[in-house]
Amino acid sequence: MAEWERYFYYEPADYMACPGHMGDALAGWFPETAERVGPSLWGDYDVDSLLPALLESGEVLKTQFRRIGTRMGPIENYCASLH
């Protein structure tokens, strides 16, 4: 992955990850919303599609979820999932 990767942090789970892994994690924690939104063409869940649905439903509060900046360095240092 490139150094410019975006990162996200979900406070209740103390979980920070890249977009792909965060989307899949959110889908696992909130399966009903993930089913309603549906996976991407590649079969994974897109955080940019899931997050608005989770915020609208009230399952996730804005204060619980943060978009962390880019250019933080190697993804292995910041994504909770293995790359």
C-alpha positions in Angstrom: 0.0 0.0 0.0 1.1 3.5 -0.6 2.2 6.0 2.0 -0.7 8.2 1.2 -3.2 5.7 2.5 -6.1 7.0 4.6 -6.7 5.7 8.1 -9.8 5.5 10.3 -10.2 5.0 14.1 -13.3 3.6 15.8 -13.1 4.4 19.5 -15.5 1.8 21.0 -13.4 -1.0 19.6 -10.1 0.9 19.9 -9.5 -0.1 16.3 -7.5 1.8 13.7 -7.3 0.6 10.1 -7.0 1.4 6.5 -10.3 1.9 4.5 -10.6 -1.7 3.3 -10.0 -3.3 6.7 -12.2 -0.7 8.5 -15.0 -1.3 6.1 -14.9 -5.1 6.7 -14.6 -4.6 10.4 -17.7 -2.3 10.5 -19.6 -4.8 8.4 -18.8 -7.5 11.0 -19.8 -5.3 13.9 -23.0 -4.0 12.2 -24.2 -6.8 9.9 -27.7 -5.6 9.3 -26.5 -2.2 8.0 -23.8 -3.9 6.0 -26.4 -6.2 4.4 -28.6 -3.2 3.5 -25.6 -1.2 2.0 -24.1 -4.3 0.3 -20.5 -5.1 -0.6 -18.5 -3.4 -3.3 -18.0 -5.0 -6.7 -14.9 -6.7 -5.2 -16.8 -8.4 -2.4 -15.5 -6.2 0.5 -17.2 -3.5 2.3 -16.5 0.2 1.6 -16.1 2.4 4.6 -17.2 5.4 2.5 -20.6 3.7 1.9 -21.1 2.1 5.3 -20.2 5.1 7.5 -23.0 7.4 6.3 -25.5 4.6 6.7 -24.2 3.9 10.2 -24.3 7.6 11.2 -27.8 8.0 9.8 -29.1 5.0 11.7 -27.5 6.1 14.9 -25.5 2.9 15.4 -22.3 4.9 15.2 -22.0 8.4 16.6 -19.8 11.1 15.0 -17.8 11.4 18.2 -16.9 7.6 18.0 -15.4 7.6 14.6 -12.4 9.6 13.3 -10.8 10.0 9.9 -7.1 10.0 10.7 -4.8 12.0 8.4 -2.8 10.7 5.5 0.9 10.4 4.9 1.5 8.7 8.3 4.1 6.3 7.0 4.1 2.6 6.3 0.6 1.1 6.6 1.9 -1.8 8.8 2.5 0.7 11.6 -1.1 2.0 11.7 -3.5 -0.7 10.3 -4.6 -3.2 12.9 -4.9 -5.9 10.2 -1.9 -7.6 8.7 -1.0 -6.5 5.2 
